[in-house]
Amino acid sequence: MSFREAHGADSQPDTEPALEGPGLRAAVLWLACTAQFMVVLDVSVVNVALPSMQSALGFDAADLQWVVGGYALVFAGFLLLGGRLADVYGRRRVFLWGLALFAASSLVGGLATSPGVLIAMRAVQGLGAAVLAPATLTILTTTFSEGPVRTRALAIWTAVSSAGGAAGNLIGGVLTQSLSWRWILLINVPIGAVAVLAALRLLPADRLRTQGRKLDVPGAVLATLGVTALVHGVTQARAHGWSGLPTVTSLAVGVLTLAAFARVETRATASLMPPRLVRLRPVWVGNAVMLLAGACFIPMWYFLSLYMQDVLHYGALATGVGFLPHTLVGIVAARLAPAVMHRTGPRALVVLAALIAAAGFVWQSRIGTDSTYWEGLLGPAIVMSAGMGLLITPITTTVTSGTAPQDAGAASGLMNATRQIGGAVGLASLVTLAATATITAYRTVFLAIAALCTVVAALAFALPAPHRHRHRHRHRPGTVEAPGH
């Protein structure tokens, strides 16, 4: 087969027909969830291990932040490109690329003997994650047909994603304290190897069809540079303020580059982000909601971790254990989301979940310097995490509903990117708001997040109204009614 036949403008990769049988579908679901868990886990798992890394490799204070920032920056910057790769080159192939890149960089990073090597490998990890994360969601949306079956699969994927983000501090603390900081990276190697073998066995081989599209290279370059510059500018605001030259310069470059990207996409014959996709009301409103949701929930882990360690004087492991209720309640709520959504519809559930989360953050704002865990953290944790767990599934379902199979990767990449950008902007803004680590600052931050949750609830009313019978014609005798049933 020639290069043009494999990658040219006259062909398009696609997967073989959908998997048949509940066992195979459930296996694919858990494969996708395992990969997503690794991706989300590595955003936060290094936080607890930073002091050990600093002493072992001789980091200075200025460079240490890039162990976290290098991963997050590249991850956010390449998500749009990573999502489109699955549409162009095939879901199975790109999933394997992402897994291999993620596991290999974890191996080299875990064996690193200098700060530069570790930071570089964390950046490569972020690239692998940007390829892998949209592929996991694309695999689910193309394996499970739109309707209750897909909703239940997305709820499990959401629960696992929430568990990965919340468990990062706990797993990082356990591995660092019992083994070494190196194992927070090395543990990805055997998991990745097993996932590669499972993917080769479970996922249908990609095939090539005519009437395809090639990768939009100019759009890919502009989107990656624009998002990277935007996120970098937001992170610079923590050190230099919003009016500082590094912040303003990066933000200006990001905005101008993304404007150029939007112009290129309107004229491109093979768009990285097809205008027809962005014009869909569920896509643009759903992503706006996801952007604000990321700005609410991603900073929560940062400020609660600081509160536990700086104010309550918890150790790294105790802080990780302190997040267990957040993890467990989030998982339970995410698993309940499909049943609740069946009764309320996606739009009503987004509104309800955002208001529940807002109530939890208001409760959290009542903390003090003498608060105990039981009165100051456990109650708010249950309410906040219930809202978070209920929220993501209806947003994801809304964004992916009605998306054509050839645009599934682009939609997944866009949604992942908006969530990460929202988290970066939200965190930088709230860090600026809480300039001092006083109890008043923590209270102000949690009240601000509560206010933002109410904005999410208000914006959700712009989501499309539910259509109760839209999926009935899709059901066929013999199809699987729920993953894992």
C-alpha positions in Angstrom: 0.0 0.0 0.0 1.4 3.4 -0.9 1.7 6.4 1.4 -0.9 8.2 -0.5 -3.3 5.3 -0.2 -2.7 5.2 3.5 -2.6 8.9 4.3 -3.7 10.9 1.3 -6.7 13.0 0.6 -8.6 10.2 -1.0 -8.8 7.9 1.9 -10.0 8.0 5.5 -9.4 5.5 8.3 -12.4 4.1 10.0 -13.0 1.3 12.4 -14.6 -2.0 11.5 -18.3 -2.5 12.4 -19.1 -2.1 16.1 -18.4 -4.8 18.5 -21.1 -7.4 19.2 -21.8 -8.9 22.6 -21.9 -7.4 26.1 -18.6 -9.0 27.1 -16.5 -7.4 24.3 -18.2 -4.0 24.8 -17.6 -4.1 28.5 -14.0 -5.0 28.0 -13.5 -2.1 25.6 -15.2 0.2 28.1 -12.8 -0.7 30.8 -9.8 -0.5 28.5 -10.8 3.1 27.6 -11.4 3.8 31.3 -8.0 2.4 32.4 -6.2 4.7 29.8 -8.2 7.7 30.9 -7.5 7.0 34.6 -3.7 7.0 33.8 -4.0 10.3 32.0 -6.0 12.1 34.7 -4.0 10.6 37.5 -0.7 11.9 36.2 -2.0 15.5 36.3 -2.0 15.4 40.2 0.0 12.4 41.2 3.3 14.2 41.3 2.2 17.0 43.7 2.9 15.0 46.8 6.3 13.8 45.4 7.7 17.2 44.5 9.9 17.6 47.7 11.4 14.1 47.1 12.1 14.9 43.5 13.7 18.2 44.5 16.1 16.6 47.0 16.9 13.6 44.8 17.7 15.5 41.5 18.7 18.9 42.8 15.9 21.0 41.4 15.8 24.7 42.2 12.6 26.3 43.3 12.0 28.0 39.9 12.4 24.8 37.8 10.4 22.4 40.1 7.0 23.9 39.1 7.7 22.6 35.5 7.4 19.0 36.6 3.7 19.8 37.0 3.4 22.7 34.5 5.2 20.9 31.6 2.7 18.1 31.6 -0.3 20.3 31.9 0.9 22.8 29.3 1.6 20.3 26.6 -1.5 18.3 27.5 -3.8 21.3 27.0 -1.9 22.6 23.9 -2.2 19.4 21.9 -5.7 18.2 22.8 -7.4 19.6 19.7 -4.7 18.0 17.5 -4.9 14.7 19.5 -8.6 14.6 19.0 -8.5 15.0 15.2 -5.7 12.4 14.9 -8.2 9.7 15.8 -10.6 10.8 13.0 -7.8 10.9 10.4 -5.6 8.0 11.2 -8.0 5.6 13.0 -9.1 5.2 16.6 -7.2 1.9 17.3 -4.0 3.2 15.8 -4.0 6.5 17.6 -5.0 4.9 20.9 -1.9 2.6 20.6 0.3 5.6 19.7 -0.8 7.4 22.8 -0.4 4.5 25.1 3.1 3.7 23.7 4.3 7.3 24.0 2.8 7.7 27.5 4.4 4.5 28.8 7.8 5.1 27.2 8.1 8.6 28.6 7.0 7.4 32.0 9.8 4.8 31.9 12.5 7.3 31.0 11.1 9.9 33.4 11.1 7.4 36.2 14.8 6.6 35.6 15.8 10.3 35.1 19.0 11.4 36.9 18.7 15.1 36.1 16.0 17.8 36.3 16.1 18.5 32.6 15.4 14.9 31.6 12.5 14.6 34.1 10.9 17.9 32.9 11.3 16.8 29.2 9.7 13.4 29.8 6.8 15.0 31.7 6.2 17.2 28.6 6.3 14.0 26.4 3.9 12.4 28.8 1.6 15.4 28.3 1.8 14.8 24.5 0.9 11.2 24.9 -2.0 12.1 27.2 -3.2 14.7 24.6 -3.3 11.9 22.0 -4.8 9.3 24.4 -7.5 11.2 26.2 -9.6 12.1 23.2 -9.1 8.6 21.8 -10.7 7.0 24.9 -13.8 9.1 24.5 -14.0 8.6 20.8 -13.7 4.8 21.2 -16.7 4.9 23.6 -18.9 7.2 21.4 -18.3 5.0 18.4 -18.6 1.7 20.2 -21.8 2.5 22.1 -24.7 3.9 20.0 -26.3 7.2 21.0 -28.9 6.7 23.8 -29.1 5.1 27.2 -26.3 2.6 26.3 -23.8 5.3 25.6 -25.0 7.4 28.6 -24.2 4.5 30.9 -20.8 4.0 29.3 -20.0 7.7 29.6 -21.1 7.7 33.3 -18.6 4.9 34.0 -15.9 6.8 32.1 -16.7 10.0 34.0 -16.6 8.1 37.4 -13.2 6.7 36.5 -11.9 10.1 35.4 -13.1 11.6 38.7 -11.4 8.8 40.6 -8.2 9.4 38.8 -8.1 13.1 39.5 -9.1 12.7 43.2 -6.8 9.6 43.8 -3.7 11.3 42.5 -2.7 12.8 45.9 -3.4 9.5 47.8 -1.6 7.2 45.3 1.3 9.7 45.0 1.6 9.8 48.8 1.5 6.0 49.2 4.1 5.3 46.4 6.4 8.0 47.5 6.3 7.0 51.2 6.5 3.3 50.7 8.7 2.9 47.6 10.1 6.0 45.9 9.0 9.0 43.9 10.2 7.2 40.8 7.3 4.7 41.1 4.6 7.4 40.5 6.0 7.3 36.9 7.2 3.7 36.6 3.9 2.3 37.6 2.5 3.4 34.2 4.9 1.1 32.4 3.3 -2.3 33.3 -0.2 -0.8 33.1 0.5 0.7 29.7 2.0 -2.6 28.4 -1.1 -4.6 29.5 -3.4 -1.9 28.0 -1.5 -2.2 24.6 -1.9 -6.0 24.6 -5.6 -5.6 25.4 -6.1 -2.9 22.7 -4.5 -5.2 20.1 -6.9 -8.0 21.1 -10.1 -6.0 21.7 -10.2 -3.0 19.4 -11.3 -3.5 15.7 -8.6 -2.9 13.2 -8.7 0.4 11.4 -9.6 0.3 7.8 -9.4 2.8 5.0 -12.3 4.2 3.0 -12.5 6.6 0.2 -13.9 10.1 0.5 -11.6 10.7 3.5 -9.6 13.7 4.6 -6.0 14.5 5.4 -4.7 16.1 8.5 -5.1 19.9 8.6 -1.4 20.8 9.3 -1.8 24.6 9.3 -4.8 24.4 11.6 -3.0 21.9 13.8 0.0 24.2 14.2 -2.1 27.3 14.9 -4.4 25.5 17.4 -1.5 24.0 19.3 0.4 27.2 19.5 -2.7 29.2 20.4 -3.9 27.0 23.2 -0.3 26.5 24.5 0.3 30.3 24.6 -3.0 31.0 26.2 -2.5 28.4 29.0 1.1 29.6 29.4 -0.1 33.2 29.8 -2.6 32.2 32.4 0.1 30.3 34.4 2.4 33.3 34.2 -0.2 35.4 35.9 0.5 33.6 39.2 4.1 34.9 39.2 3.9 38.2 37.3 0.2 39.3 37.7 -2.3 39.8 35.0 -0.7 43.1 33.9 2.9 41.7 33.8 4.7 41.7 30.5 5.1 37.9 30.3 1.4 37.4 31.0 0.1 40.0 28.6 2.5 38.9 25.8 1.5 35.2 26.1 -2.2 35.9 26.3 -2.0 38.3 23.3 -0.1 35.7 21.2 -2.7 33.1 22.2 -5.7 35.2 21.3 -4.2 36.3 18.0 -3.1 32.8 17.0 -6.5 31.3 17.9 -8.2 34.0 15.8 -5.9 33.1 12.9 -6.9 29.4 13.5 -10.6 30.3 13.3 -10.0 32.1 10.0 -8.0 29.2 8.5 -10.6 26.7 9.6 -13.4 28.5 7.6 -11.3 28.1 4.4 -9.6 24.7 4.9 -10.8 21.8 2.9 -9.9 19.4 5.7 -10.5 21.3 8.9 -9.0 20.3 12.2 -12.1 21.7 13.8 -14.9 21.7 11.2 -17.1 24.8 11.3 -20.2 22.6 11.0 -19.3 21.0 14.3 -18.8 24.3 16.2 -22.1 25.6 14.8 -24.0 22.8 16.5 -25.8 24.2 19.5 -25.1 21.2 21.8 -21.4 21.5 20.9 -20.8 25.2 21.5 -23.1 25.6 24.5 -21.9 22.3 26.0 -18.3 23.4 25.7 -19.0 26.8 27.3 -20.6 24.9 30.2 -17.6 22.6 30.4 -15.2 25.5 30.3 -16.8 27.0 33.4 -17.2 23.6 35.1 -13.4 23.1 34.7 -12.8 26.5 36.3 -14.9 25.4 39.3 -13.7 21.9 39.9 -10.1 21.7 38.9 -9.0 24.5 41.3 -10.9 22.8 44.2 -8.2 20.1 44.6 -5.4 22.7 44.7 -7.0 24.9 47.4 -8.3 22.0 49.6 -4.8 20.4 49.5 -3.2 23.6 50.6 -5.8 24.1 53.3 -5.3 20.6 54.7 -1.5 21.0 54.7 -0.9 24.6 55.5 -3.8 25.3 57.9 -4.7 21.9 59.4 -1.0 20.7 59.2 -1.8 17.3 57.6 1.1 15.4 56.1 1.1 14.3 52.4 -0.4 10.8 53.0 -3.0 12.2 55.4 -4.0 14.8 52.8 -4.4 12.1 50.2 -6.6 10.0 52.6 -8.6 13.2 53.3 -9.7 13.2 49.7 -11.2 9.7 49.8 -14.8 10.9 50.5 -14.5 13.2 47.5 -13.4 10.3 45.4 -16.0 7.8 46.6 -19.0 10.2 46.5 -18.0 11.4 43.0 -17.9 7.9 41.7 -21.3 7.0 43.2 -22.8 10.2 41.9 -21.4 9.6 38.4 -22.8 6.1 38.3 -26.3 7.5 39.4 -26.2 10.2 36.7 -27.8 8.1 33.9 -30.7 7.1 36.0 -31.3 10.7 37.2 -30.8 12.0 33.6 -33.4 9.5 32.4 -36.0 11.2 34.6 -34.9 14.8 34.3 -33.1 15.1 30.9 -29.6 16.4 30.5 -30.3 20.1 30.8 -32.2 19.9 34.0 -29.5 17.6 35.5 -26.8 20.1 34.7 -28.7 22.8 36.4 -29.5 20.6 39.4 -25.9 19.4 39.7 -24.4 22.9 39.4 -26.6 24.2 42.2 -25.8 21.2 44.5 -22.1 21.9 43.9 -22.7 25.6 44.6 -24.3 24.7 47.9 -21.3 22.5 48.8 -18.8 25.3 48.1 -20.8 27.8 50.2 -20.7 25.2 53.0 -16.9 24.8 52.4 -16.5 28.5 52.7 -17.4 28.3 56.4 -14.1 26.7 57.4 -11.9 28.1 60.1 -8.4 27.6 61.5 -9.7 25.4 64.2 -12.1 23.3 62.0 -11.9 19.5 62.4 -12.0 17.2 59.4 -15.5 16.0 60.3 -17.1 19.4 60.6 -15.0 21.4 58.2 -14.4 19.0 55.3 -16.5 15.8 55.3 -19.9 17.5 55.0 -19.0 19.9 52.2 -17.0 17.1 50.5 -20.2 15.0 50.2 -22.3 17.8 48.7 -19.6 19.2 46.4 -18.6 15.8 45.0 -22.2 14.8 44.5 -22.7 17.9 42.3 -19.5 17.2 40.4 -20.2 13.6 39.9 -23.7 14.3 38.5 -22.6 17.2 36.3 -20.0 15.8 33.8 -22.1 12.9 32.3 -25.0 15.1 31.0 -22.5 17.7 29.6 -20.5 14.9 27.8 -23.7 13.3 26.6 -25.0 16.7 25.2 -21.7 17.5 23.4 -21.4 14.1 21.8 -25.1 13.8 20.8 -25.7 14.2 17.1 -22.0 14.4 16.3 -21.1 12.5 13.0 -18.7 9.6 13.4 -16.1 11.3 11.3 -16.1 14.2 13.7 -16.2 12.2 17.0 -12.5 12.7 17.7 -12.6 16.5 17.0 -15.6 16.8 19.4 -13.8 14.8 22.1 -10.6 16.8 21.7 -12.5 20.1 21.9 -14.3 19.1 25.1 -11.1 17.9 26.8 -9.4 21.1 25.8 -12.1 23.4 27.1 -12.1 21.6 30.4 -8.3 21.9 30.8 -8.3 25.6 29.7 -11.1 26.4 32.1 -9.2 24.7 34.9 -6.0 26.7 34.1 -7.8 30.0 33.8 -9.9 29.3 36.9 -6.9 28.3 39.0 -4.8 31.3 37.9 -7.6 33.7 38.6 -8.4 32.3 42.0 -4.7 32.2 43.0 -4.6 35.9 42.2 -7.7 36.4 44.2 -6.2 34.5 47.2 -2.9 36.4 47.3 -2.3 35.3 50.9 -2.8 31.9 52.4 -5.1 33.1 55.2 -8.4 31.6 56.2 -10.2 34.6 54.8 -8.6 34.0 51.4 -9.7 30.3 51.4 -13.2 31.4 52.3 -13.2 34.0 49.5 -12.0 31.4 47.0 -14.8 28.9 47.8 -17.5 31.6 47.7 -16.2 32.6 44.3 -16.4 29.0 43.1 -19.9 28.8 44.4 -20.8 31.9 42.4 -19.3 30.4 39.3 -21.3 27.2 39.8 -24.5 29.3 39.7 -23.3 30.8 36.4 -22.9 27.3 35.1 -26.5 26.5 36.1 -27.8 29.7 34.4 -25.9 29.0 31.2 -27.2 25.4 31.1 -30.6 26.8 30.2 -29.2 27.6 26.8 -28.6 23.8 26.2 -31.1 22.2 23.8 -34.3 20.9 25.3 -34.4 17.1 25.6 -36.2 15.0 23.0 -37.7 12.1 24.9 -38.2 9.8 22.0 -35.3 10.6 19.8 -33.5 7.3 20.3 -36.3 4.8 20.0 -35.8 4.2 16.3 -32.2 3.3 17.0 -32.9 0.2 19.0 -32.7 -3.1 17.2 -33.4 -6.6 18.5 -30.3 -8.1 19.9 -28.4 -4.9 20.8 -26.9 -4.6 24.2 -28.9 -2.5 26.5 -26.2 -1.4 28.9 -22.5 -1.9 29.2 -21.6 -4.6 31.6 -25.1 -5.9 32.0 
